């Protein structure tokens, strides 16, 4: 059963991709979703003191050479878990930060999101002693 209180941030420059991801999360029972299209919006929301995001799903191309998005999310205490997709193969092969998943897929499909959320739900359940 989904944790309805999980906060999710979707960051992608393409409106269609943001909507597709949001609908995928909705189909799985998650509705506390904030979609953003620019890196500046992502940084503003993540760096604000308004609580942590349980999941950040972000297109690696959003940072487009200005920063390493996966490293930023890995080191950020306000991001509990993340999926960075559309990442170059070199990033996928060499990345080792447990709460961050890296994917070469241009857009994660429902099965990939379902696996991600199952792992997160398990981690959340263990953290609260369920």
LUMMI-715608 format. One line per 2 residues: number of its first residue (from 1); for each residue x, y, z of N, C-alpha, C. Coordinates in nm, 3 decimals, always signed. Layout:
BEGIN
NUM> X Y Z X Y Z X Y Z ~ ...
//
This chain:
BEGIN
1> +0.084 -0.119 +0.000 +0.000 +0.000 +0.000 +0.088 +0.124 +0.000 ~ +0.064 +0.216 -0.091 +0.149 +0.335 -0.102 +0.139 +0.424 +0.021
3> +0.253 +0.483 +0.054 +0.257 +0.584 +0.160 +0.208 +0.713 +0.097 ~ +0.085 +0.749 +0.122 +0.025 +0.866 +0.057 +0.095 +0.996 +0.091
5> +0.172 +1.000 +0.198 +0.237 +1.123 +0.240 +0.373 +1.146 +0.174 ~ +0.419 +1.054 +0.091 +0.549 +1.073 +0.027 +0.546 +1.194 -0.064
7> +0.650 +1.278 -0.054 +0.663 +1.397 -0.138 +0.752 +1.364 -0.257 ~ +0.703 +1.391 -0.377 +0.774 +1.356 -0.500 +0.796 +1.482 -0.584
9> +0.916 +1.494 -0.636 +0.952 +1.605 -0.725 +0.991 +1.546 -0.859 ~ +0.929 +1.593 -0.967 +0.962 +1.551 -1.103 +1.025 +1.671 -1.172
11> +1.144 +1.651 -1.229 +1.214 +1.760 -1.296 +1.252 +1.718 -1.437 ~ +1.190 +1.780 -1.534 +1.217 +1.749 -1.675 +1.179 +1.871 -1.758
13> +1.261 +1.907 -1.858 +1.227 +2.023 -1.940 +1.107 +2.000 -2.033 ~ +1.074 +1.874 -2.060 +0.963 +1.842 -2.151 +0.832 +1.824 -2.075
15> +0.732 +1.906 -2.107 +0.602 +1.898 -2.042 +0.542 +1.758 -2.055 ~ +0.551 +1.700 -2.173 +0.493 +1.568 -2.196 +0.556 +1.464 -2.104
17> +0.688 +1.471 -2.084 +0.757 +1.375 -1.997 +0.716 +1.396 -1.850 ~ +0.705 +1.521 -1.809 +0.661 +1.548 -1.671 +0.522 +1.491 -1.647
19> +0.432 +1.512 -1.742 +0.295 +1.462 -1.729 +0.291 +1.310 -1.731 ~ +0.372 +1.248 -1.816 +0.377 +1.102 -1.824 +0.424 +1.044 -1.691
21> +0.529 +1.102 -1.636 +0.579 +1.053 -1.507 +0.477 +1.077 -1.395 ~ +0.416 +1.193 -1.395 +0.317 +1.222 -1.291 +0.202 +1.122 -1.298
23> +0.156 +1.091 -1.416 +0.047 +0.993 -1.432 +0.091 +0.854 -1.387 ~ +0.216 +0.820 -1.413 +0.268 +0.690 -1.367 +0.265 +0.683 -1.215
25> +0.313 +0.788 -1.149 +0.309 +0.791 -1.003 +0.164 +0.788 -0.953 ~ +0.076 +0.862 -1.019 -0.066 +0.863 -0.980 -0.127 +0.723 -0.990
27> -0.096 +0.650 -1.097 -0.149 +0.514 -1.114 -0.105 +0.422 -1.000 ~ +0.009 +0.454 -0.941 +0.060 +0.373 -0.831 +0.012 +0.424 -0.695
29> -0.068 +0.530 -0.694 -0.128 +0.580 -0.570 -0.055 +0.696 -0.505 ~ +0.034 +0.762 -0.578 +0.110 +0.875 -0.523 +0.059 +1.004 -0.586
31> +0.025 +1.102 -0.500 -0.037 +1.224 -0.551 +0.029 +1.353 -0.502 ~ +0.123 +1.346 -0.410 +0.191 +1.468 -0.362 +0.312 +1.492 -0.451
33> +0.285 +1.546 -0.569 +0.387 +1.559 -0.673 +0.402 +1.704 -0.714 ~ +0.528 +1.747 -0.722 +0.559 +1.882 -0.771 +0.640 +1.867 -0.900
35> +0.583 +1.905 -1.014 +0.659 +1.900 -1.140 +0.728 +2.034 -1.167 ~ +0.855 +2.028 -1.209 +0.929 +2.150 -1.246 +0.998 +2.127 -1.380
37> +1.029 +2.237 -1.450 +1.089 +2.222 -1.583 +1.229 +2.279 -1.595 ~ +1.274 +2.355 -1.497 +1.406 +2.416 -1.503 +1.492 +2.373 -1.385
39> +1.621 +2.369 -1.406 +1.715 +2.336 -1.300 +1.701 +2.434 -1.183 ~ +1.683 +2.561 -1.213 +1.670 +2.662 -1.107 +1.551 +2.631 -1.016
41> +1.441 +2.584 -1.075 +1.323 +2.548 -0.994 +1.355 +2.429 -0.904 ~ +1.422 +2.330 -0.959 +1.461 +2.213 -0.880 +1.549 +2.256 -0.763
43> +1.650 +2.337 -0.791 +1.742 +2.381 -0.687 +1.670 +2.462 -0.579 ~ +1.580 +2.549 -0.621 +1.504 +2.630 -0.525 +1.421 +2.542 -0.432
45> +1.350 +2.445 -0.489 +1.265 +2.359 -0.406 +1.346 +2.267 -0.315 ~ +1.456 +2.214 -0.366 +1.537 +2.121 -0.287 +1.614 +2.195 -0.177
47> +1.656 +2.316 -0.204 +1.736 +2.389 -0.107 +1.653 +2.466 -0.005 ~ +1.524 +2.479 -0.029 +1.435 +2.547 +0.064 +1.418 +2.465 +0.190
49> +1.389 +2.532 +0.298 +1.369 +2.461 +0.424 +1.220 +2.431 +0.443 ~ +1.163 +2.356 +0.348 +1.021 +2.321 +0.357 +1.003 +2.170 +0.369
51> +1.104 +2.103 +0.418 +1.097 +1.958 +0.434 +1.166 +1.887 +0.319 ~ +1.193 +1.761 +0.343 +1.264 +1.681 +0.243 +1.169 +1.623 +0.139
53> +1.225 +1.594 +0.022 +1.152 +1.521 -0.079 +1.187 +1.374 -0.062 ~ +1.086 +1.289 -0.061 +1.109 +1.146 -0.049 +1.164 +1.088 -0.178
55> +1.120 +1.143 -0.290 +1.165 +1.096 -0.421 +1.182 +1.216 -0.514 ~ +1.295 +1.217 -0.585 +1.316 +1.314 -0.692 +1.342 +1.232 -0.819
57> +1.260 +1.253 -0.920 +1.281 +1.191 -1.051 +1.324 +1.304 -1.144 ~ +1.449 +1.297 -1.193 +1.502 +1.409 -1.270 +1.572 +1.364 -1.396
59> +1.550 +1.437 -1.503 +1.619 +1.415 -1.629 +1.761 +1.469 -1.615 ~ +1.861 +1.384 -1.640 +2.001 +1.426 -1.626 +2.034 +1.543 -1.717
61> +1.965 +1.553 -1.831 +1.988 +1.661 -1.925 +1.947 +1.797 -1.872 ~ +1.870 +1.799 -1.765 +1.826 +1.925 -1.705 +1.946 +2.009 -1.662
63> +2.050 +1.944 -1.612 +2.169 +2.015 -1.566 +2.262 +2.048 -1.682 ~ +2.254 +1.976 -1.791 +2.327 +2.001 -1.916 +2.466 +2.060 -1.900
65> +2.552 +1.991 -1.828 +2.690 +2.034 -1.814 +2.717 +2.138 -1.709 ~ +2.613 +2.196 -1.648 +2.634 +2.299 -1.547 +2.669 +2.239 -1.411
67> +2.627 +2.115 -1.389 +2.658 +2.046 -1.264 +2.630 +1.898 -1.281 ~ +2.681 +1.817 -1.189 +2.652 +1.674 -1.190 +2.528 +1.654 -1.103
69> +2.415 +1.635 -1.167 +2.288 +1.628 -1.098 +2.283 +1.511 -1.000 ~ +2.335 +1.395 -1.040 +2.334 +1.278 -0.953 +2.415 +1.304 -0.826
71> +2.532 +1.364 -0.839 +2.614 +1.395 -0.721 +2.543 +1.496 -0.631 ~ +2.483 +1.597 -0.690 +2.411 +1.697 -0.611 +2.300 +1.632 -0.530
73> +2.221 +1.546 -0.594 +2.111 +1.480 -0.524 +2.161 +1.384 -0.417 ~ +2.272 +1.316 -0.447 +2.330 +1.221 -0.352 +2.375 +1.290 -0.225
75> +2.433 +1.408 -0.238 +2.489 +1.480 -0.124 +2.388 +1.570 -0.053 ~ +2.265 +1.574 -0.102 +2.168 +1.667 -0.047 +2.084 +1.602 +0.063
77> +2.086 +1.658 +0.184 +2.010 +1.598 +0.294 +1.858 +1.611 +0.278 ~ +1.813 +1.693 +0.184 +1.668 +1.710 +0.162 +1.614 +1.620 +0.051
79> +1.699 +1.528 +0.004 +1.657 +1.430 -0.097 +1.682 +1.291 -0.040 ~ +1.575 +1.218 -0.015 +1.590 +1.085 +0.045 +1.621 +0.978 -0.059
81> +1.557 +0.986 -0.175 +1.578 +0.890 -0.284 +1.563 +0.966 -0.415 ~ +1.633 +0.919 -0.518 +1.621 +0.985 -0.647 +1.640 +0.886 -0.761
83> +1.579 +0.920 -0.872 +1.599 +0.849 -0.998 +1.643 +0.953 -1.099 ~ +1.766 +0.941 -1.146 +1.817 +1.030 -1.250 +1.816 +0.949 -1.379
85> +1.733 +0.990 -1.473 +1.719 +0.916 -1.598 +1.776 +0.997 -1.714 ~ +1.786 +0.933 -1.829 +1.845 +0.994 -1.949 +1.991 +1.031 -1.922
87> +2.057 +0.947 -1.842 +2.197 +0.972 -1.805 +2.291 +0.904 -1.904 ~ +2.407 +0.963 -1.929 +2.505 +0.899 -2.017 +2.552 +0.766 -1.957
89> +2.588 +0.673 -2.044 +2.632 +0.540 -1.999 +2.749 +0.549 -1.902 ~ +2.839 +0.644 -1.922 +2.954 +0.657 -1.832 +2.911 +0.690 -1.689
91> +2.805 +0.767 -1.674 +2.754 +0.801 -1.541 +2.691 +0.678 -1.476 ~ +2.617 +0.601 -1.555 +2.549 +0.482 -1.503 +2.651 +0.382 -1.451
93> +2.756 +0.360 -1.527 +2.856 +0.258 -1.492 +2.935 +0.294 -1.367 ~ +2.968 +0.419 -1.347 +3.058 +0.455 -1.239 +2.992 +0.511 -1.115
95> +2.862 +0.517 -1.109 +2.795 +0.583 -0.997 +2.762 +0.485 -0.886 ~ +2.793 +0.520 -0.762 +2.767 +0.431 -0.649 +2.719 +0.510 -0.527
97> +2.597 +0.556 -0.532 +2.536 +0.624 -0.418 +2.402 +0.555 -0.394 ~ +2.389 +0.488 -0.283 +2.277 +0.399 -0.258 +2.137 +0.459 -0.280
99> +2.105 +0.576 -0.226 +1.966 +0.623 -0.245 +1.938 +0.681 -0.383 ~ +2.039 +0.685 -0.470 +2.020 +0.742 -0.603 +2.030 +0.631 -0.706
101> +1.933 +0.623 -0.794 +1.935 +0.527 -0.903 +1.957 +0.603 -1.033 ~ +2.042 +0.549 -1.117 +2.075 +0.614 -1.244 +2.026 +0.523 -1.357
103> +1.967 +0.584 -1.458 +1.914 +0.508 -1.571 +1.950 +0.577 -1.702 ~ +1.983 +0.496 -1.802 +2.006 +0.548 -1.936 +1.877 +0.573 -2.012
105> +1.767 +0.518 -1.963 +1.638 +0.531 -2.031 +1.603 +0.678 -2.050 ~ +1.552 +0.711 -2.168 +1.512 +0.849 -2.195 +1.401 +0.892 -2.099
107> +1.314 +0.799 -2.066 +1.206 +0.823 -1.971 +1.175 +0.691 -1.902 ~ +1.172 +0.688 -1.770 +1.143 +0.562 -1.701 +0.999 +0.517 -1.730
109> +0.982 +0.386 -1.748 +0.848 +0.335 -1.771 +0.782 +0.301 -1.637 ~ +0.657 +0.262 -1.642 +0.580 +0.235 -1.520 +0.643 +0.124 -1.438
111> +0.701 +0.023 -1.503 +0.763 -0.088 -1.430 +0.885 -0.041 -1.351 ~ +0.965 +0.046 -1.412 +1.083 +0.099 -1.343 +1.041 +0.185 -1.224
113> +0.939 +0.264 -1.240 +0.890 +0.347 -1.130 +0.830 +0.259 -1.021 ~ +0.759 +0.156 -1.062 +0.700 +0.063 -0.965 +0.808 -0.006 -0.881
115> +0.917 -0.050 -0.944 +1.029 -0.112 -0.870 +1.093 -0.011 -0.775 ~ +1.115 +0.111 -0.824 +1.173 +0.216 -0.741 +1.087 +0.240 -0.617
117> +0.957 +0.255 -0.638 +0.869 +0.286 -0.527 +0.855 +0.168 -0.431 ~ +0.862 +0.046 -0.480 +0.858 -0.071 -0.392 +0.979 -0.071 -0.299
119> +1.096 -0.037 -0.353 +1.217 -0.029 -0.270 +1.204 +0.083 -0.167 ~ +1.150 +0.197 -0.209 +1.134 +0.309 -0.118 +1.032 +0.278 -0.010
121> +0.921 +0.217 -0.049 +0.817 +0.178 +0.048 +0.875 +0.081 +0.151 ~ +0.958 -0.011 +0.105 +1.022 -0.105 +0.197 +1.113 -0.032 +0.294
123> +1.192 +0.061 +0.243 +1.282 +0.139 +0.328 +1.204 +0.225 +0.427 ~ +1.096 +0.285 +0.382 +1.013 +0.368 +0.470 +0.948 +0.281 +0.577
125> +0.901 +0.163 +0.538 +0.840 +0.070 +0.633 +0.938 +0.025 +0.740 ~ +1.061 +0.000 +0.700 +1.164 -0.041 +0.797 +1.200 +0.074 +0.889
127> +1.202 +0.195 +0.836 +1.239 +0.312 +0.916 +1.136 +0.341 +1.026 ~ +1.008 +0.315 +0.998 +0.905 +0.341 +1.097 +0.870 +0.216 +1.177
129> +0.936 +0.106 +1.147 +0.917 -0.016 +1.224 +0.792 -0.092 +1.190 ~ +0.746 -0.082 +1.066 +0.626 -0.154 +1.022 +0.661 -0.296 +0.991
//
